[in-house]
């Protein structure tokens, strides 16, 4: 079912839009990489470590010969992020806030995503070929979830006392989340 939604129906929708001569900006993910290192470049070989990343790669590759733009993103954070809600719920219930020291986050905001999309809107085929078809947007920092959580609750002593840091035993090395930003220069 997940592949039907994330691959087959996505491809059908994009094909329809391209047939109608609509500019398409496909929002992809840093999950096209395995997270074994930091700040992947747009031209690095993809190597997804999960189905979500694999699905994104399939769609990216399917349209490589079309006037089609890809914008890969790192973690887009809002105040409504599920894990932040869980942290706040744990805090409210005086429960431990367990975070990994070997999982990293390179957060960006919705406003940054909007700005990146605006930079890509109107990019025609000639301009697109000059820059490439794959663009990336990520933060210029990368923090462990422990560091991110500590920073998020830096003014809340109670929360800081509840943070419990562990290493994810399923991860031998660190799991990184960053991308090197690559966008066309605004004209």
N, C-alpha and C positions, 0 to 999 in steps of 0.2 A: 504494500500500500504506500509506504514512504517513497519508494522509487517511482511509483505512478505519479504522485504529486510533485516530487522534487525534480524529476527528470522528464518523464514523458509529457506531462501536462505543461511543464515549463517550456519545453521545446516547442510544443504545439502553439502555445501562446506567442512565443517569440517569432516563430515562423509566420504566424498570421500578421503580427505587427510589422515585420520586415516586408511581407508581401504588400502591405498597405503603405509602404514607404515611410514608416514611422521610425524615428531614431530610438534605438534601444540601448539602455545602460543597464547591464545585468549586475546586480549587487551580489558579489561573491564573498569569499571568506578567507581568512588566514588558515582555515582548516584544510586548504588544498595542500598545505605543508604538514610534515609530521611533528613539528614543534621541537625538534632535537637541537635547534640553535636559534639565536635571536636575529631579528631584523632581516628577514628574507627580502631579497630584491625581486622585482617583478619578473625578471628573466630567469630566476632560479627554477630548476626542474621541480615540478610538483610531485608530491609524495604524501598523499593523504593517509592519516592514521585511523580514520573512522569512516563510516558510511556517508555521513553528512559531507565531509570533504570530498569523498569519491564522487558523490552526486554533483557537486559544484564543478569538479574537473570535467566530468562528462559533458555538462552543458557548455562550459568554456570551450572545450575542444570541438564540440559539434559545430559551432558557429565561427570557427577560426577563419573561414574564407568569405565571410559576410561583413558588411559594414555594421559592425557590432562592437560595442565597447563594454569592457569588463571593469568593474571597480571592486577590488578586494578590500575588505574592511577587517580591522581588529575588533575587539569587543566594544559594542556600542552600549554605553551605560546611560541609564536614566534613573531617577529616584525610585522608579517602579521595578527595578531589576529584581528578579526572583531571589537571588542569593542575598541581596541587601535586605529585602523584606524578611527573609529567614533570620538574618543576623539580628534585626530589630525585634523580631518576635522572640528569639532566644533571650535577648537582653531584657525584654519585658517580663519574661518568665524566670529570670535569674538562672538561665541554663548556659552551659558552656557554648562558646562560639568557636567551633572547630574549623581551622583553616590549614591549608597545606603550605609548607615552606618550599616545596619543589614544583608548584604550579605557579605560573606567572600570568600577569595581566598587563595589557598595554591599552588602556581604555581611551575611547574617543566619545565625543558627545554627538547628539543628533544634529546640533548646529554645525559641527565640523563635517558631518556627512552631507548635510544640505549644501554647505559651501563647496565641497568636492564635486557633488553632482552638478551644481551650477557651473563650475569650471568646465565640465564635460558637455553640458548642453550646448547644442549648436556646433559641436565639433563635426566638421564634415569629413568625408572619406579622405580627401587630400591631407587635411590637417591630422586626421587620425593616423594615417600611415606615417607621417613625419614623426609622431611620438610613439607609435605602436598602438595596439588595441587593448592592452592590459595596463590598468592603472591601479595604484594601491594607496590606501589612506590608513595611517596608524599614528599612534602617539609617538613622541620622540623619547618616551621613557618606558621602562618595563619594570614592574614591581612584583615581588612574590605576593601571593594572596595574604600572607602574614603581614608584610609591610603595608599593603593596600588597606587591610582591615585596621591595623594600628593607626594609620594616617586618617582613615575615615572616622574613627572613634577617638582621635587625639585629644578632644576636649571632654571626654566622658570617662572618668576614672573607673566607674563601675564596669563599663564595657571593657576597658583595657584589662581589668582583673579577670574577666570571663573568657578572654581569648585563650584558646588552647591550640598551640601549633603542633602539627605532626607532619611527617613525611608520608606521601602517598606510597604505600608499599608496592603498588603495581608499576610504579615508575622507577626505573633504574637511575636514569639521569633526570635532569630538570625537564619540565614541559613548558616551552616558551610560547608566547602568544603574539610576538611583534612582527610588524612588516616595515620595511623602509618605504616611506611615502614617496610616491612617484605620480605626479600630476602635471599636466601642461601648465606652463607659466601663463598667468592671466594676461590678456592683451589689452 
